[in-house]
Amino acid sequence: MDEGLEKHSERQPVGRFWEEVRAAGDDKVEPRQDWDAAVCACFRGLLPTLKPRYAEVIRRIDLRGEARRQSLLT
């Protein structure tokens, strides 16, 4: 079998599966109650790996909830 055709046929069942999942609406779930806290904790751990100015923007706007305009002016 042609290699390209073989790869295509291997992907077909997966593609059809995801089409069925999306059509049924099963690809959407409500976030857990503690989702925001978990995401914030994850980002706090990653902040030291960013450039300091990027980390500060994320810390102020996304984690502390400051208004974007206020954060940009100070």
C-alpha distances in whole Angstrom, upper triangle without the diagonal:
4,6,9,7,6,10,11,10,12,15,16,18,20,20,22,24,26,26,28,30,31,32,34,36,35,34,37,40,43,44,46,50,50,47,49,51,47,46,49,50,46,47,50,49,47,49,51,47,48,50,54,54,51,52,55,54,51,54,56,55,52,54,57,57,59,59,56,59,62,59,59,63,64
4,6,5,6,9,10,11,12,14,15,18,20,20,22,24,25,26,28,30,31,32,34,35,35,33,37,39,43,43,46,49,49,46,48,50,47,45,48,48,45,46,49,47,45,48,49,45,46,48,51,52,48,49,53,51,49,52,55,53,50,52,56,55,57,57,54,57,59,57,56,60,61
4,5,5,6,9,10,11,13,14,17,18,18,21,22,23,24,27,28,29,30,33,34,33,31,35,37,40,41,43,46,46,43,45,46,43,42,45,45,41,42,45,44,41,44,45,42,42,44,48,48,45,46,49,48,46,49,51,49,47,49,52,52,54,54,51,54,56,54,53,57,58
4,5,5,6,9,10,11,12,16,16,16,18,21,21,22,24,26,26,28,30,31,31,29,32,35,38,39,41,45,44,41,43,45,42,40,43,44,40,40,44,43,40,43,44,40,41,43,46,46,43,44,47,46,44,47,49,47,45,47,50,50,51,51,49,51,54,52,51,55,56
4,5,5,6,9,10,11,14,15,15,17,19,20,21,23,25,25,26,29,30,30,28,32,35,38,39,41,45,45,42,44,46,43,41,44,45,42,42,46,44,42,45,46,43,43,45,49,49,45,46,50,48,46,49,51,49,46,48,52,51,53,52,50,53,56,53,53,57,58
4,5,5,6,9,10,12,14,15,16,18,20,21,22,24,25,27,28,30,29,28,31,34,37,38,40,44,44,41,43,45,41,40,43,44,40,41,45,43,41,44,45,42,42,45,48,49,45,46,49,48,45,48,50,48,46,47,51,51,53,53,50,53,56,53,53,57,58
4,5,5,6,9,11,12,12,15,16,17,19,21,22,23,25,27,28,27,25,28,31,34,35,37,40,40,37,39,41,38,36,40,40,37,37,41,39,37,40,41,38,39,41,44,45,41,42,45,44,41,44,47,45,42,44,47,47,49,49,47,50,52,50,49,53,54
4,5,5,6,10,10,10,12,15,15,16,18,20,21,22,24,26,25,23,27,30,33,34,36,40,40,37,39,41,38,36,40,40,37,38,41,40,38,41,42,39,39,42,45,45,42,42,46,44,41,44,47,44,42,44,47,46,48,48,46,49,51,49,49,53,54
4,5,5,8,10,10,11,13,15,16,17,19,21,22,24,25,24,23,27,30,33,34,37,40,41,38,40,42,39,38,41,42,39,40,43,42,40,43,45,42,42,44,48,48,44,45,48,46,44,46,49,46,44,45,49,48,50,50,48,51,54,52,51,55,56
4,6,7,8,9,11,12,14,15,17,18,20,21,23,24,23,22,26,28,31,32,34,38,38,35,37,39,36,35,38,39,36,37,40,39,37,40,42,39,39,42,45,46,42,42,46,44,41,44,46,44,41,43,47,46,48,48,47,50,52,50,50,54,54
4,6,5,6,9,10,11,12,14,15,17,18,20,21,20,19,22,25,28,29,31,35,35,32,35,37,34,32,36,36,33,34,38,37,35,38,39,37,37,40,43,43,39,40,43,41,38,41,43,41,38,40,44,43,45,45,43,46,49,46,46,50,51
4,5,5,6,9,10,11,12,14,15,16,18,20,19,18,22,25,29,30,32,36,36,33,36,38,35,34,38,38,35,36,40,39,37,40,42,40,40,42,45,45,41,42,45,43,40,43,45,43,40,42,45,44,46,46,45,47,50,48,48,52,53
4,5,5,6,9,10,11,12,14,15,17,18,17,17,21,23,27,28,30,34,35,32,35,37,34,33,37,37,35,36,40,39,37,40,42,40,40,43,46,46,42,42,45,43,40,43,45,43,40,41,45,44,46,46,45,48,50,48,49,52,53
4,5,5,6,9,10,11,12,14,15,17,15,14,18,20,24,25,27,31,31,29,31,33,30,29,33,34,31,32,36,35,33,36,38,36,36,39,42,42,38,38,41,40,37,39,41,39,36,37,41,40,43,43,41,45,47,45,45,49,50
4,5,5,6,9,10,11,12,14,15,15,14,17,20,24,25,28,31,32,29,31,34,31,30,33,34,32,32,36,36,34,36,39,36,36,39,42,41,38,38,41,39,36,39,41,38,35,37,41,39,42,41,40,43,45,44,44,47,49
4,5,5,6,9,10,10,12,14,14,14,17,20,24,26,28,32,33,30,33,35,33,32,35,36,34,35,38,38,37,39,42,39,39,42,45,44,41,41,44,42,39,41,43,40,37,39,42,41,44,43,42,45,47,46,46,50,51
4,5,5,6,9,10,11,12,11,11,15,17,21,23,25,29,30,27,30,32,30,29,33,34,31,33,36,36,35,37,40,38,38,41,43,43,39,39,42,40,37,39,41,39,36,37,40,39,42,42,41,44,46,45,45,49,50
4,5,5,6,8,10,10,10,8,12,15,19,20,23,26,27,25,27,30,27,26,30,31,29,30,33,33,32,34,37,35,35,38,40,40,36,36,39,37,34,36,38,35,32,34,37,36,39,38,37,40,43,41,42,45,46
4,5,5,6,9,10,10,10,13,16,20,22,25,28,30,27,29,32,30,29,32,34,31,32,36,36,34,37,40,38,37,40,42,42,38,38,41,38,35,38,40,37,34,36,39,37,40,39,38,41,43,42,42,46,47
4,5,5,6,9,9,10,13,16,19,22,24,28,29,27,29,32,30,29,33,34,32,34,37,37,36,39,41,40,39,42,44,44,40,40,42,40,37,40,41,38,35,37,40,38,41,41,40,43,45,44,45,48,49
4,6,5,6,5,6,9,12,16,18,20,24,26,23,26,28,27,26,29,31,29,30,34,34,33,35,38,37,37,39,41,41,37,37,39,37,34,36,38,35,32,33,36,35,38,38,37,40,42,41,42,45,46
4,5,5,6,6,8,12,15,17,20,24,25,23,25,28,26,25,28,30,28,29,33,33,32,34,37,36,35,38,40,39,35,36,38,35,32,35,36,33,30,32,35,33,36,35,35,37,40,39,39,43,44
4,5,8,9,11,14,17,20,23,26,28,26,28,31,30,28,32,34,32,33,36,37,36,38,41,40,39,42,43,43,39,39,41,38,36,38,39,36,33,35,38,36,38,38,37,40,42,41,42,45,47
4,5,8,10,12,15,18,21,24,26,24,27,30,28,28,31,33,31,33,36,37,36,38,41,40,40,42,44,43,40,39,41,39,36,38,39,36,33,35,37,36,38,38,38,41,43,42,43,46,47
4,5,6,9,12,15,18,21,23,21,23,26,25,24,28,30,28,29,33,33,33,35,38,37,36,39,41,40,36,36,38,35,32,34,35,32,29,31,34,32,35,34,34,37,39,38,39,43,44
4,5,7,11,14,16,19,21,19,22,25,23,23,26,28,26,28,31,32,31,33,37,35,35,38,40,39,36,35,37,35,32,34,35,32,29,30,33,32,35,35,34,38,40,39,40,43,44
4,7,10,12,15,18,20,17,20,23,21,20,24,25,24,25,28,29,28,30,33,32,32,35,36,36,32,32,34,32,29,31,32,29,26,28,31,29,32,32,32,35,37,36,37,40,41
4,7,9,12,15,17,15,17,20,19,18,22,23,22,23,27,28,27,29,32,31,31,34,35,35,31,30,32,30,27,29,30,27,24,25,28,26,29,29,29,32,34,33,34,38,39
4,6,9,12,14,12,15,18,17,17,20,21,21,22,25,26,26,28,31,31,31,34,35,34,31,30,31,30,26,27,29,26,23,24,26,25,28,29,29,32,34,33,34,38,38
4,6,9,12,10,12,15,15,15,18,20,20,21,24,25,25,27,30,30,30,33,34,33,30,29,30,28,25,26,27,24,21,21,24,22,26,26,27,30,31,31,33,36,36
4,6,8,6,9,12,11,11,14,16,16,17,20,21,22,23,27,27,27,30,30,30,27,25,27,25,22,22,24,21,18,18,21,20,23,24,25,28,29,28,30,33,33
4,5,5,9,10,10,11,14,15,15,17,19,21,22,24,27,27,27,31,31,31,28,26,27,26,22,22,24,22,19,18,21,20,24,25,26,30,30,29,32,34,34
4,6,8,9,10,12,13,14,16,18,19,21,22,24,27,28,28,31,31,31,28,26,26,25,22,22,23,21,18,17,19,18,22,24,25,29,29,28,30,33,33
4,6,5,6,9,10,11,12,15,16,17,19,20,23,24,25,28,28,28,25,23,24,23,20,19,20,19,16,15,17,17,21,23,24,28,27,26,29,32,31
4,5,5,6,9,10,11,12,14,16,17,18,22,22,23,26,26,26,23,21,22,21,17,17,19,18,14,13,16,16,20,21,22,26,26,25,27,30,30
4,5,5,6,9,10,11,12,14,15,16,20,21,21,23,23,23,20,18,19,18,14,14,15,14,11,10,12,12,16,18,19,22,22,21,24,26,26
4,6,5,6,9,10,10,12,14,15,18,20,20,23,22,23,20,18,19,18,15,14,16,15,12,10,12,13,17,19,20,24,23,22,25,27,26
4,5,5,6,9,10,11,13,15,17,18,19,22,22,23,20,18,19,19,15,15,17,17,13,12,15,16,19,22,22,26,26,24,26,29,28
4,5,5,6,9,10,11,12,16,16,16,20,20,20,17,15,17,16,12,13,15,14,10,10,13,14,17,19,19,23,23,21,23,26,26
4,5,5,6,9,10,10,14,15,15,18,17,18,15,13,14,14,10,9,12,12,8,6,10,11,14,17,17,21,21,18,21,24,23
4,5,5,6,9,10,13,14,15,18,18,19,17,14,15,16,12,11,14,15,12,9,12,14,17,20,21,24,24,21,24,26,25
4,5,5,7,9,12,12,13,17,17,18,16,13,15,16,12,12,15,16,12,11,14,16,19,21,21,25,25,22,24,27,26
4,5,5,6,10,10,10,14,14,15,12,9,12,12,9,9,12,12,9,8,12,14,16,19,18,22,21,18,20,23,22
4,5,5,8,10,11,14,13,14,12,9,11,12,9,8,11,13,10,8,11,14,16,19,19,22,21,18,20,23,21
4,6,7,8,10,14,14,16,14,11,13,15,12,11,15,16,14,12,15,18,20,22,22,25,25,21,23,26,24
4,6,6,7,11,12,14,11,9,12,13,11,11,14,15,13,12,16,18,19,22,21,24,24,20,22,25,23
4,5,5,8,8,10,8,5,8,10,8,8,12,13,12,11,13,16,17,19,18,21,21,17,18,21,20
4,6,8,8,11,10,7,10,13,11,11,14,16,15,14,16,19,20,22,21,24,23,19,20,23,21
4,7,9,11,10,8,12,14,12,13,16,18,17,16,19,21,22,24,22,25,25,21,22,24,23
4,6,8,6,6,9,11,10,11,14,15,15,15,17,19,19,21,19,22,22,18,18,21,20
4,6,5,6,9,10,11,12,14,16,16,17,18,20,20,21,19,21,21,17,16,19,18
4,5,5,6,9,10,10,12,14,15,15,16,18,18,19,17,19,18,15,15,17,15
4,5,5,6,9,10,11,12,14,15,15,17,15,17,14,16,15,12,11,14,12
4,5,5,6,9,10,11,11,13,14,15,15,16,13,15,16,12,12,15,14
4,6,5,6,9,10,10,10,12,14,14,16,14,17,16,13,13,16,15
4,5,5,6,8,10,10,10,12,11,13,12,14,13,9,11,13,12
4,5,5,6,8,9,10,11,10,11,9,11,11,7,8,12,11
4,6,5,5,7,9,9,10,12,10,13,13,10,12,15,14
4,6,6,5,6,9,9,12,11,14,13,10,13,15,14
4,6,6,5,6,6,9,9,11,10,7,10,12,11
4,6,6,5,5,6,6,10,9,7,10,12,12
4,6,5,8,9,9,13,13,11,13,16,16
4,6,8,11,12,15,14,12,15,18,17
4,6,9,11,14,12,11,14,16,15
4,6,9,12,11,10,13,15,15
4,6,8,7,6,10,11,11
4,5,5,6,9,10,11
4,5,5,6,9,10
4,5,5,6,9
4,6,5,7
4,6,6
4,6
4
